[in-house]
Amino acid sequence: MIHSLFIVNSGGEVFLEKHWRSVVSRSVCEYFLDAQRAAPYDVPPVIATPHYYLITVQRDAVSLVAACKQEVPPLFVIEFLHRVVDTFQDYFGDCSESVIKDNYVVVYELLDEMLDNGFPLATESNILKELIKPPNILRTIANTVTGKSNVSTTLPSGQLSAVRWRRSGVRYTNNEAYFDVIEEVDAIIDKSGSTVFAEIQGHIDCCIKLSGMPDLTLSFMNPRLFDDVSFHPCVRYKRWEAERLLSFIPPDGNFRLMSYHISSQSVVAIPIYIRHNFSIKTGEQGRLDLTIGPRNTLGRTVDKVKLELTMPRCVLNCLLTPNQGKYTFDSVTKTLSWDVGRIDVSKLPNIRGSVSITPGTTNIDANPSVNVQFQISQLAVSGLKVNRLDMYGEKYKPFKGVKYLTKAGKFQVRM
């Protein structure tokens, strides 16, 4: 399975390595670094080298590189690497280089428990927290003085049970269950404003703090929207196939209940539009005029809007006037960034002005594209709605809540 794991920072330095079946030289990471330098935003997830297969995941500012000697299912290793990052975030609140370096001991203890001789063993957060206590100041001081480690001497109560993701004896004063429905819109809009491609990648994140062993049932108003789904192991899949509802005994704390994909363009409502006018004449200055506005948002506010536009190579500078937000132009990468913020419907954000080009330029490629980022709170752009949440097996009444969030994934408007 996995022989070695390397964690690489954004500068290309291997700052942590862990070996299981055999020691693999960190020089094997040069193949990954070469691929990263060639295409920083499109590194192949699987890289074949003369002696190893490198399977990679990039999260935040760090990259995880797993070295495998034999052929393995790549998605299996990729899922495990994502689980490693999720575990670090659950333990330390972040998965940055500085945080990992501050918690080297706990990181190595976690990797020892999560992988046994190269094969995944304990990957559920609840089980790991019984095995290895999350770090805090008092525990760190006590371990330093006494020489003890964070690793428990007893086996977790839930590791050998049928419900291995939930620890036993959970008790809370306030019982609550909160669900976040988050959707990312991937779209390509052509010059005329028509949709060339559109799909939605969504997931439901949960924060469950319930006493005892509750059995939950979550139903949707329109479950037939989903084209493809992926569930947490706690979900009873046969019940979903038969009734299109989620029946599960939840883990304790934060976890991802399900991920889904909607590819039908008729369902995907594009929540914003851009009116654009960009023209460059040979040997003269160009003109740029951009206006962005909301569409199909059901009255919700579009927030955290940012536009990035890669200008043609002949552009020297941009002299623009925005009526909202700030803009920057990088003359090296030819990237124009406009940080809009919130869209006010009464006065739509607009940026316009002149574009300076290299004198004597005759061959002008004046068809850039705009990459858009945005967020819309309390809206699921697919129309997905949670119908109700029922609880069985316990007699108390929990606090329940659902939040919706739509944001841009790979959202591009061609000019």
C-alpha positions in Angstrom: 0.0 0.0 0.0 1.7 3.3 1.1 5.4 3.0 1.8 6.1 6.6 2.7 4.4 10.0 3.1 6.0 13.3 2.5 4.5 16.7 3.4 5.7 19.6 1.2 5.3 23.3 1.8 4.6 25.9 -0.9 8.3 26.6 -1.4 9.0 23.0 -2.4 10.6 21.9 0.9 9.8 18.6 2.5 9.3 19.4 6.1 7.8 16.1 7.3 8.3 12.5 6.2 6.9 9.3 7.6 7.9 5.8 6.5 6.0 2.5 7.1 7.1 -0.4 4.9 10.4 0.8 3.8 12.5 4.0 3.8 12.0 6.0 0.6 14.5 8.8 -0.2 12.9 12.2 -0.2 14.6 12.8 -3.5 11.6 11.0 -5.1 9.6 14.2 -4.4 11.6 15.9 -7.2 9.2 14.3 -9.7 6.3 16.0 -7.9 8.1 19.4 -7.7 8.9 19.3 -11.4 5.2 18.6 -12.2 4.2 21.4 -9.9 6.6 23.9 -11.5 5.3 23.0 -15.0 1.6 23.4 -14.0 1.1 24.9 -10.5 -2.7 24.7 -10.6 -3.0 21.4 -12.4 -0.6 18.9 -10.9 -1.5 15.3 -11.9 -2.8 13.3 -8.9 -0.8 10.3 -9.9 2.8 10.6 -11.1 4.6 7.5 -12.3 8.4 7.3 -11.5 10.9 4.6 -12.4 10.4 2.8 -9.0 7.4 4.4 -7.3 3.9 5.8 -7.9 3.5 9.2 -6.4 -0.1 10.0 -5.4 -0.6 13.6 -4.4 -3.1 15.9 -2.7 -2.8 19.7 -2.4 -4.8 21.3 0.4 -4.3 24.9 1.5 -0.6 25.7 1.4 0.7 22.1 1.8 1.0 19.1 -0.4 0.8 15.5 0.7 2.8 13.0 -1.4 2.4 9.3 -0.9 4.9 6.9 -2.4 3.6 3.5 -3.4 5.7 0.7 -4.8 2.9 -1.5 -6.2 -0.1 -0.4 -8.1 -3.0 0.6 -5.8 -6.5 2.1 -6.4 -5.5 5.8 -6.7 -8.9 7.1 -5.3 -8.3 4.9 -2.2 -5.0 6.6 -1.4 -6.4 10.1 -2.3 -9.3 9.6 0.1 -6.9 8.6 2.8 -4.7 11.7 2.3 -7.8 13.9 2.5 -8.7 12.1 5.7 -5.3 12.9 7.1 -5.7 16.6 6.4 -9.2 16.6 7.9 -7.8 14.9 11.0 -5.1 17.5 11.4 -7.7 20.3 11.0 -9.9 18.7 13.6 -7.0 18.3 16.1 -5.1 21.6 15.5 -7.7 23.8 13.8 -5.5 24.2 10.8 -3.2 22.2 8.5 -0.4 24.8 7.8 3.3 24.2 8.0 3.7 26.2 11.2 0.9 24.3 13.0 2.3 20.9 11.9 5.8 21.8 13.1 4.4 23.0 16.5 2.7 19.6 16.9 5.3 17.2 15.4 4.9 14.6 18.2 1.1 14.4 18.0 1.3 14.3 14.1 3.6 11.3 14.2 1.4 9.6 16.8 -1.7 10.1 14.6 0.1 8.8 11.5 1.2 5.7 13.5 -2.4 5.0 14.4 -4.0 5.9 11.1 -1.8 3.6 9.0 -0.5 0.1 10.0 2.2 -1.3 7.8 1.0 0.9 5.0 -2.7 0.1 5.3 -5.4 2.4 6.8 -6.4 1.3 10.3 -8.1 4.0 12.4 -9.3 7.0 10.4 -12.4 8.1 12.4 -11.9 11.2 14.4 -13.9 10.0 17.4 -11.8 6.8 17.7 -8.5 8.7 17.2 -9.5 11.2 20.0 -9.9 8.3 22.4 -6.5 6.9 21.4 -4.6 10.2 21.2 -5.8 13.1 23.3 -6.0 16.5 21.4 -3.1 18.8 22.5 -3.7 21.6 24.9 -1.3 23.7 27.1 -1.9 21.8 30.4 -1.5 18.4 28.8 1.6 19.4 27.0 3.2 20.7 30.2 2.2 17.5 32.1 3.6 15.3 29.4 6.8 17.2 29.4 7.2 16.9 33.2 6.2 13.3 33.5 7.6 12.0 30.2 4.2 10.5 29.2 2.8 10.6 25.7 -0.7 11.4 24.4 -1.4 7.8 23.4 -4.0 6.0 25.5 -3.2 2.6 27.0 -6.8 1.3 26.5 -8.5 0.4 23.3 -11.3 2.9 22.3 -14.8 1.6 23.2 -16.1 2.0 19.7 -13.3 0.6 17.6 -14.6 -3.0 17.5 -18.4 -2.1 17.5 -20.7 -1.9 14.5 -20.9 1.9 15.0 -17.2 2.5 15.0 -17.5 6.2 14.1 -19.3 7.1 17.4 -17.8 6.8 20.9 -20.0 5.5 23.7 -21.2 7.4 26.7 -21.6 10.8 25.0 -23.3 13.4 27.2 -24.2 17.0 26.5 -26.1 19.7 28.5 -27.3 21.3 25.3 -28.2 18.8 22.6 -28.0 20.3 19.1 -27.7 19.3 15.4 -26.7 21.8 12.7 -26.4 21.2 9.0 -24.6 23.4 6.4 -25.6 22.8 2.8 -22.7 24.3 0.7 -22.8 24.4 -3.1 -20.1 25.4 -5.5 -21.1 26.5 -9.0 -18.7 25.5 -11.9 -19.7 27.3 -15.1 -18.4 28.6 -18.4 -20.4 31.6 -19.9 -19.8 32.6 -23.5 -19.5 36.1 -24.9 -23.2 36.4 -25.5 -24.1 35.4 -22.0 -25.2 31.9 -22.8 -24.2 29.0 -20.6 -21.7 26.7 -22.3 -21.2 24.4 -19.3 -22.6 24.4 -15.7 -22.7 22.0 -12.8 -22.9 22.0 -9.1 -20.6 20.3 -6.6 -22.3 20.3 -3.2 -21.8 18.8 0.3 -23.6 18.8 3.6 -21.4 19.4 6.7 -22.7 18.6 10.1 -22.1 19.7 13.7 -23.8 17.0 15.9 -23.7 17.3 19.6 -26.2 14.8 20.9 -26.2 12.7 24.0 -26.5 8.9 23.9 -26.9 6.9 20.7 -29.4 8.9 18.6 -30.7 7.5 15.3 -31.4 10.4 12.8 -33.5 10.6 9.7 -33.0 13.6 7.3 -35.4 14.1 4.4 -35.3 16.5 1.4 -38.0 18.3 -0.5 -36.5 17.3 -3.9 -34.1 14.4 -3.5 -34.3 13.6 -7.2 -32.0 16.5 -8.0 -28.9 14.5 -7.2 -27.0 13.0 -10.2 -24.2 11.5 -8.1 -23.8 11.1 -4.3 -21.1 10.0 -1.8 -21.9 9.3 1.8 -20.2 9.1 5.2 -20.0 5.4 6.3 -22.7 6.1 8.9 -25.5 6.5 6.2 -27.6 3.4 5.5 -27.3 3.2 1.8 -30.2 0.7 1.2 -32.6 3.1 2.9 -31.4 5.9 0.6 -31.9 3.8 -2.5 -35.4 2.7 -1.4 -36.8 5.9 0.1 -34.4 8.7 -0.9 -33.8 9.8 2.7 -30.7 9.8 4.9 -30.9 7.4 7.9 -27.8 7.3 10.2 -26.3 7.2 13.6 -24.1 10.3 13.5 -20.5 10.6 14.7 -19.9 13.0 17.6 -18.8 16.5 16.5 -18.1 17.8 13.0 -18.2 15.6 9.9 -19.2 15.6 6.3 -22.5 13.7 5.9 -22.6 13.6 2.1 -21.2 15.1 -1.1 -23.3 15.4 -4.3 -23.0 16.4 -7.9 -25.7 18.0 -10.1 -24.7 18.1 -13.8 -28.1 19.0 -15.4 -27.7 22.5 -16.8 -31.5 23.0 -16.7 -31.3 22.8 -12.9 -28.2 25.1 -12.5 -29.4 28.7 -12.2 -26.5 31.1 -12.9 -26.6 33.6 -10.0 -24.7 36.5 -11.5 -24.2 38.1 -14.9 -21.4 40.3 -16.3 -21.8 43.0 -19.0 -18.5 43.5 -20.7 -16.9 45.6 -23.4 -13.2 45.1 -24.2 -11.7 46.5 -27.4 -8.1 47.1 -28.5 -7.2 48.6 -31.9 -3.8 48.1 -33.5 -1.4 50.8 -32.3 -3.9 52.5 -30.1 -5.1 52.4 -26.5 -7.9 49.9 -25.6 -11.0 50.4 -23.6 -12.4 48.2 -20.8 -15.9 48.3 -19.3 -17.2 45.7 -16.8 -20.5 45.6 -14.9 -21.5 42.8 -12.6 -25.0 42.2 -11.3 -27.1 39.5 -9.5 -29.5 37.1 -11.3 -31.7 34.3 -9.9 -30.7 35.0 -6.3 -34.3 35.1 -4.9 -33.4 38.5 -3.2 -30.3 37.2 -1.5 -27.2 39.4 -1.3 -24.2 38.4 -3.4 -21.1 38.9 -1.2 -17.3 38.5 -1.4 -17.2 39.2 -5.1 -13.8 39.2 -6.8 -12.9 39.2 -10.5 -9.7 38.2 -12.1 -8.9 38.9 -15.7 -5.8 37.8 -17.6 -5.0 40.5 -20.1 -3.3 40.0 -23.5 0.6 40.0 -23.4 0.7 43.3 -25.3 -1.0 45.2 -22.4 1.4 47.4 -20.5 -0.9 49.0 -17.9 -4.5 49.7 -17.0 -5.9 53.0 -15.9 -9.3 52.2 -14.6 -12.0 53.8 -12.4 -14.2 51.5 -10.3 -17.3 52.8 -8.6 -16.9 50.2 -5.9 -14.0 48.2 -4.4 -10.3 48.3 -5.4 -8.3 46.9 -8.3 -4.7 45.9 -8.9 -2.8 45.1 -12.1 0.2 42.9 -12.2 2.4 43.9 -15.1 4.4 40.7 -15.0 1.5 38.2 -15.1 -0.8 40.6 -16.9 -3.5 39.9 -14.3 -6.2 42.4 -13.4 -7.8 41.8 -10.0 -10.9 43.7 -8.9 -12.1 43.1 -5.3 -15.8 44.2 -5.5 -17.1 43.0 -2.2 -20.9 43.1 -1.8 -23.2 43.8 -4.8 -25.6 46.7 -4.2 -28.6 46.2 -6.6 -29.4 49.9 -6.6 -26.0 50.7 -7.9 -24.3 47.9 -9.8 -20.5 47.6 -9.5 -18.8 49.0 -12.6 -15.1 49.4 -13.6 -14.1 51.3 -16.8 -11.1 53.0 -18.3 -8.2 52.8 -20.7 -5.7 50.1 -21.4 -2.2 50.9 -22.6 -0.6 48.5 -25.1 2.9 48.0 -26.5 3.6 50.5 -29.4 3.8 48.8 -32.7 1.8 45.8 -31.7 0.0 44.3 -34.7 -1.1 40.8 -33.6 -3.5 41.3 -30.7 -5.3 38.5 -28.9 -8.1 40.4 -27.3 -10.3 37.6 -26.0 -9.5 37.3 -22.3 -11.8 35.5 -19.8 -13.0 36.6 -16.4 -12.6 34.3 -13.4 -15.3 35.1 -10.8 -15.5 34.4 -7.1 -18.6 35.1 -5.0 -20.7 33.9 -2.1 -24.5 33.9 -1.5 -25.7 33.1 2.0 -29.0 31.3 2.7 -29.4 30.1 -0.9 -28.8 26.7 -2.5 -28.7 27.6 -6.1 -29.8 24.0 -7.1 -33.1 24.5 -5.2 -32.2 21.8 -2.7 -34.3 22.1 0.5 -34.1 20.1 3.7 -37.6 18.9 4.6 -37.2 17.7 8.2 -35.0 16.0 10.7 -36.4 13.2 12.9 -34.7 11.5 15.9 -35.3 8.1 17.3 -33.8 6.2 20.2 -33.6 9.2 22.6 -36.4 11.1 24.4 -35.0 14.6 24.6 -35.7 17.3 21.9 -32.5 18.7 20.3 -32.0 22.2 18.8 -31.9 21.9 15.0 -30.8 24.3 12.3 -29.9 24.4 8.6 -27.8 26.9 6.7 -27.4 27.3 3.0 -24.4 28.7 1.1 -23.7 29.1 -2.6 -20.2 30.1 -3.8 -18.3 30.1 -7.0 -16.1 27.1 -7.9 -14.5 27.4 -11.3 -16.7 30.1 -12.7 -15.5 31.7 -16.0 -17.0 34.3 -18.3 -15.5 34.6 -21.7 -15.2 38.0 -23.4 
